[in-house]
Structure formats: C-alpha cells, structure tokens
C-alpha cells in the first residue's frame, strides 16, 4: 500500500482557510445579532414612547369598554341559560324577594299564585307559600 505524501504547507493552508471561513461566519452572525438588537430596541422604544404618550387615552376609555363588555357577557350568559336549559321562564323575568320592582303581577315560581303589586316597591315573598322567587313572565 502506498502512502500519500503529506505536504505540511498544504495542510497549513487548509487550516488557515478554514479558520478564516469560521471567523467570517462568526463576524457575519454577530453583525446580524447586532442589527436585530438595534431593530428591536428601536421598535420597543417606539412602542414604549407611544404607550407613554397615549396611556391616558387607554385609561379614559377602559372603564367604558369594560362596562360594555360586561353588558354583552351578561346578555350572552342569559341567552345561554335560557336556551340551553330550556327554561320555561326567562331568567331576566325572574325576581328575588326584596329587590325593587315596578307595579304589576308576579307569579310565584313554587305555587304559581299570582301576587299583585299596585305600586313600585320591594318585592315581597309569595302571599300563599312565602317563596322568595317570583316571575313577571306570562
């Protein structure tokens, strides 16, 4: 078997070329990282400045948006309860004894007695069974 002649100069050239290639790749990667850091630093700085300048607008509108969202959530929950459970009486027409209600006829949810109120007042319990949940649903 014949051995290749080794040329130490050629091996050194290959090592030096590989070293330069790796150094170039490292420099390129570090430049890209520096550019990305600068980009995101500027981007986040702009975002922070915008938030600082406009934070009062967010705070001013936040309560109104939260109230509006609460109303929508309440309506959605009532719809879900009324339709999924097949409630015979819509939940929004059920009244608990002690709450302020307008004048009208309120049906006891336990014994179905019709309780009449002549004026707006706190809803009393049923006149017959004293149950505390009445409905204005016909």
C-alpha positions as CSV (number, residue, x, y, z in Angstrom):
1,X,0.0,0.0,0.0
2,X,1.3,3.3,-1.0
3,X,1.0,6.3,1.3
4,X,0.2,9.8,0.2
5,X,2.9,12.2,0.6
6,X,2.0,14.8,3.2
7,X,2.7,18.4,2.4
8,X,2.7,20.4,5.6
9,X,2.4,23.6,3.7
10,X,-0.8,22.5,2.0
11,X,-2.3,21.3,5.4
12,X,-1.4,24.7,7.0
13,X,-3.1,26.5,4.1
14,X,-6.3,24.4,4.6
15,X,-6.3,25.0,8.3
16,X,-5.8,28.7,7.8
17,X,-8.5,28.9,5.2
18,X,-11.0,27.0,7.5
19,X,-10.0,29.4,10.3
20,X,-10.7,32.5,8.1
21,X,-14.0,31.0,7.0
22,X,-15.1,30.4,10.5
23,X,-14.0,33.8,11.6
24,X,-16.0,35.3,8.7
25,X,-19.1,33.3,9.6
26,X,-18.8,34.4,13.3
27,X,-18.4,38.1,12.3
28,X,-21.4,37.8,10.0
29,X,-23.5,36.2,12.8
30,X,-22.5,38.9,15.3
31,X,-23.4,41.6,12.8
32,X,-26.8,40.1,12.3
33,X,-27.4,39.8,16.0
34,X,-26.3,43.5,16.5
35,X,-28.7,44.6,13.7
36,X,-31.6,42.6,15.2
37,X,-30.9,44.0,18.6
38,X,-30.9,47.5,17.2
39,X,-34.1,46.9,15.3
40,X,-36.0,45.5,18.3
41,X,-34.6,48.2,20.6
42,X,-35.8,50.9,18.2
43,X,-39.2,49.1,17.8
44,X,-39.7,48.6,21.5
45,X,-38.5,52.2,22.2
46,X,-41.1,53.5,19.7
47,X,-43.8,51.3,21.3
48,X,-42.9,52.4,24.8
49,X,-43.0,56.1,23.8
50,X,-46.4,55.6,22.1
51,X,-47.8,53.9,25.3
52,X,-46.3,56.7,27.5
53,X,-47.8,59.4,25.3
54,X,-51.3,57.7,24.9
55,X,-51.7,55.9,28.2
56,X,-54.3,58.4,29.4
57,X,-56.5,57.5,26.3
58,X,-56.4,53.8,27.3
59,X,-57.3,54.6,30.9
60,X,-60.1,57.0,29.9
61,X,-61.8,54.5,27.6
62,X,-61.1,51.4,29.6
63,X,-64.0,51.7,32.0
64,X,-66.5,52.4,29.3
65,X,-65.2,49.4,27.3
66,X,-65.2,47.1,30.4
67,X,-68.9,48.1,31.1
68,X,-69.9,47.5,27.5
69,X,-68.2,44.1,27.6
70,X,-69.9,43.2,30.9
71,X,-73.3,44.0,29.4
72,X,-72.6,41.8,26.4
73,X,-71.3,39.0,28.6
74,X,-74.4,39.2,30.8
75,X,-76.7,39.1,27.8
76,X,-74.8,36.2,26.3
77,X,-75.0,34.3,29.6
78,X,-78.7,34.9,30.0
79,X,-79.3,33.7,26.4
80,X,-77.2,30.6,27.1
81,X,-79.0,29.8,30.4
82,X,-82.5,30.4,28.8
83,X,-81.9,28.4,25.6
84,X,-79.6,25.6,26.7
85,X,-81.6,24.7,29.8
86,X,-84.9,25.2,28.1
87,X,-86.1,27.4,31.0
88,X,-89.9,27.9,30.9
89,X,-89.4,31.4,32.4
90,X,-86.6,33.6,31.0
91,X,-84.1,34.4,33.8
92,X,-84.3,38.1,33.2
93,X,-88.0,38.0,34.1
94,X,-87.3,36.2,37.5
95,X,-87.3,38.4,40.5
96,X,-86.0,37.7,44.0
97,X,-88.0,38.9,47.1
98,X,-86.5,42.2,48.4
99,X,-85.5,43.6,45.0
100,X,-87.1,46.8,43.7
101,X,-89.7,46.0,41.0
102,X,-92.4,48.1,39.2
103,X,-96.1,47.6,39.8
104,X,-97.6,44.6,38.1
105,X,-98.4,40.9,38.5
106,X,-95.8,38.5,39.8
107,X,-96.3,34.7,39.7
108,X,-94.8,32.6,42.4
109,X,-92.3,30.1,41.0
110,X,-93.2,27.5,43.7
111,X,-97.1,27.5,43.9
112,X,-98.0,29.6,40.8
113,X,-100.1,32.1,42.8
114,X,-100.5,35.4,41.2
115,X,-99.3,38.2,43.5
116,X,-100.3,41.7,42.5
117,X,-98.4,44.9,43.3
118,X,-100.2,48.2,42.9
119,X,-97.1,50.4,43.1
120,X,-93.3,50.1,42.6
121,X,-91.8,48.7,45.7
122,X,-89.5,46.0,47.1
123,X,-90.9,42.6,46.0
124,X,-92.5,40.7,48.9
125,X,-92.5,36.9,49.2
126,X,-95.4,34.9,47.9
127,X,-98.7,35.7,49.8
128,X,-99.5,31.9,50.0
129,X,-96.3,29.9,50.4
130,X,-93.8,32.7,51.2
131,X,-91.4,31.5,48.5
132,X,-89.0,34.3,47.5
133,X,-88.7,33.8,43.7
134,X,-91.4,35.3,41.5
135,X,-91.7,35.9,37.8
136,X,-93.2,38.7,35.7
137,X,-93.4,36.2,32.8
138,X,-96.9,35.5,31.4
